[in-house]
Amino acid sequence: MRNQGLALLETMAAVAMVGSFIAIIITMSSNLLGLLRTSKDNISASQSIQQRVEQLRLLSWAGINDPQRIAEDILAFPTPSSTGLAAPIETVTVSPWPAEAGFVPAKAVRDKGVVTVVSTNSNLMSRLLVRVDVSLTWSGFPKKRDRARATSFLVAHPGPSAKF
């Protein structure tokens, strides 16, 4: 009779250990899936920004300084990489380089499929060098936390007056 009680306790301890082990594996798997989702989103965002940079590189000097053209030719369509991101917001900002205090940059934004020209500045055409900032924000995993990626590059005026 005493051995039967001991066997019952051993069996209960073994079941508890197996249950704990399974719970740990499920928790680890859940955390791993979250990390994989976050990594997928980060890679998609980085690829999307790179695709936008390549599209912008194909524009002429007049095109790169015209936010209306950026809105119509570049931001009008989503990049293939951004389609898996939740609520992506893309922003392209063009400003003079080096930066000047009080200078209003040209800016276009794509938010929920709607492209808006936020600001324009025709004075950018007369500059020898401009800075282009491309940013992407989205609601990421977990808990729809805001995530962001951005890059910047310089574009020089292609004309004969471009001296550095």
C-alpha positions in Angstrom: 0.0 0.0 0.0 2.9 2.3 0.8 4.5 1.6 -2.5 1.3 2.5 -4.4 1.2 6.0 -2.8 4.9 6.5 -3.6 4.2 5.5 -7.2 1.3 8.0 -7.4 3.6 10.8 -6.2 6.3 9.9 -8.6 3.8 9.8 -11.5 2.4 13.2 -10.5 5.9 14.7 -10.3 6.7 13.2 -13.7 3.5 14.6 -15.2 4.2 18.1 -13.7 7.8 18.0 -15.1 6.5 17.0 -18.6 3.8 19.7 -18.4 6.4 22.3 -17.4 8.7 21.2 -20.2 5.8 21.5 -22.8 4.9 24.9 -21.5 8.5 26.1 -21.8 8.7 24.8 -25.4 5.4 26.6 -26.3 6.6 29.8 -24.8 10.0 29.6 -26.6 8.2 28.9 -29.9 5.9 31.8 -29.4 8.9 34.1 -28.7 10.8 32.8 -31.7 7.8 33.4 -34.0 7.6 36.9 -32.7 11.3 37.5 -33.5 10.9 36.0 -36.9 7.9 38.3 -37.6 9.9 41.3 -36.5 12.9 40.3 -38.6 10.6 39.8 -41.6 9.2 43.3 -41.2 12.6 44.9 -40.7 13.9 43.2 -43.9 10.8 44.2 -45.8 11.2 47.8 -44.7 14.8 47.9 -45.6 14.2 46.5 -49.0 11.3 48.9 -49.6 13.5 51.9 -48.7 16.2 50.6 -51.1 13.7 50.2 -53.8 12.5 53.9 -53.3 16.2 55.1 -53.4 16.7 53.3 -56.7 13.5 54.8 -58.1 14.6 58.3 -57.0 18.1 57.8 -58.5 16.4 57.5 -61.9 14.8 60.9 -61.7 16.4 63.9 -63.4 17.6 67.0 -61.4 14.2 68.7 -62.0 12.4 65.5 -61.0 14.3 65.0 -57.7 13.5 68.6 -56.7 9.8 68.4 -57.5 7.7 66.8 -54.8 4.7 66.7 -57.2 6.7 64.5 -59.6 8.0 62.4 -56.7 4.4 61.9 -55.5 3.1 61.0 -59.0 6.0 58.9 -60.3 7.5 57.4 -57.2 5.1 57.3 -54.3 1.9 56.7 -56.4 2.4 52.9 -56.1 3.5 50.8 -53.1 6.8 48.9 -53.4 6.5 45.1 -53.6 8.4 44.8 -50.3 6.1 47.1 -48.3 2.9 45.2 -49.0 3.3 42.9 -46.0 3.8 45.8 -43.5 1.0 47.1 -41.4 0.0 50.7 -42.0 3.1 51.8 -43.8 3.8 55.6 -44.1 6.5 56.6 -46.6 8.0 60.1 -46.6 10.5 61.6 -49.1 12.0 64.9 -48.1 14.4 67.0 -50.3 16.4 69.8 -48.7 19.5 71.8 -49.6 22.9 70.6 -48.5 24.4 71.9 -46.4 21.3 72.6 -44.4 20.1 76.2 -44.2 18.1 77.6 -41.2 14.6 78.5 -42.2 14.6 76.7 -45.5 11.4 74.8 -46.2 12.2 71.4 -47.7 10.1 69.8 -50.4 8.2 66.9 -48.9 5.8 64.1 -50.2 4.1 61.5 -48.0 2.3 58.2 -48.9 -0.1 57.2 -46.0 -2.7 54.4 -46.4 -2.3 54.5 -50.1 -3.0 58.3 -50.4 -0.1 60.4 -51.6 0.1 64.0 -50.4 2.5 66.8 -51.3 3.2 68.4 -47.9 5.5 71.2 -49.1 7.2 72.5 -52.2 10.2 74.8 -52.7 11.2 76.0 -56.2 14.5 77.4 -54.8 15.9 73.8 -54.7 16.5 73.9 -58.4 19.2 76.6 -58.0 21.1 74.6 -55.4 24.2 72.6 -56.3 23.6 69.8 -53.9 20.5 68.5 -52.2 19.9 65.9 -49.5 17.1 63.3 -50.0 15.7 61.7 -46.9 13.5 58.5 -47.4 11.7 57.2 -44.4 9.2 54.4 -43.7 7.2 53.9 -40.5 4.8 51.0 -39.8 2.9 49.3 -37.0 5.1 46.4 -36.0 5.0 43.3 -33.9 4.3 43.0 -31.0 1.3 45.2 -29.9 1.4 47.3 -33.0 4.5 49.2 -31.8 5.7 51.9 -34.1 8.7 50.9 -36.1 10.8 53.0 -38.5 13.6 52.8 -41.1 15.2 55.7 -42.9 18.1 56.6 -45.2 19.6 59.7 -46.7 21.7 60.4 -49.8 23.1 63.5 -51.6 22.4 64.4 -55.2 24.6 66.9 -57.1 23.4 69.2 -59.8 24.6 67.7 -63.1 25.3 71.0 -64.8 28.6 72.6 -65.7 28.2 75.0 -62.7 28.6 72.1 -60.2 32.0 72.7 -58.7 33.1 71.1 -55.4 
